Every structure is written in structure tokens, then in C-alpha cells.
Amino acid sequence: VQLQASGGGLVQAGGSLRVSCVASGGTFSDYVMGWFRQAPGKEREFVAVITWTGASSTYYADSVKGRFTGSRDNAKNTLYLQMNSLRPEDTAIYYCARSIYRGPHYWTRAAEYAYWGPGTLVTVSS
């Protein structure tokens, strides 16, 4: 499975950005998909998880809840993260990942994801 994220860039605080992730070379629709991020000098952290059991369901880190929206288009093998009300502390490389699991559970640890894309950089200026 190959994952390729895109859509990162430079945005002012309070602005919006949507990052996308296209999956290829494997099964996408049944698996739990996640977004993680890593800021300079910090560990990778969970951002959002999007499950699929006939319909998508999402769960977010407290730091982004109410501002970020994750979604997926299984017909296009694509994962999205809409980011609104961006803050300088949201600056990071954003990674999409495919879990080793299927089903409705919200997996939030990086170890529960087997496939990772190279990430896309989001920079929020103050």
C-alpha cells in the first residue's frame, strides 16, 4: 500500500487548509485510516481517525476537535483532513496512515498503523 499526502502549505493563523491522501496498491475501503502530525522537535501525535463500516465515523484529538474534520471517499481511495481556525501550534508535517485493523474501533496509536505516507508540511504563521 502506498499513501501520498498533498495539500500542505503556508497559511495565516485563523485560516483554513485541506490536505488529501491518495492510497494505491492495496485495499483502502475496509480499513481504519488515520491522520497524525509531527511538529519540529516533538513526537508524532494522533490527530484524527476515520473508520468505515458502511458509513464513516470519526474521532479527534482534543487539540483539534471542533476545528478539523476528517473524511474519506472510498470510491477514490482518498482520505481528507479539512483544517479550519488554524493556529501556529498546528504547524507540523501531517501524515496519513492505514491501520492494520478494520472495523469500528478508533485506533489512536501509531503502532496500530502499518502503512504511512511521506507527509505534507503545514505551516501556520502568526
PyMOL commands that set and color helices and strands:
alter all, ss='L'
color gray80, all
select helices_A, chain A and resi 74-76+88-90+110-112
alter helices_A, ss='H'
color red, helices_A
select strands_A, chain A and resi 2-6+9-12+17-24+31-38+45-52+56-60+68-73+78-83+92-102+113-116+120-125
alter strands_A, ss='S'
color yellow, strands_A
deselect
rebuild
show_as cartoon
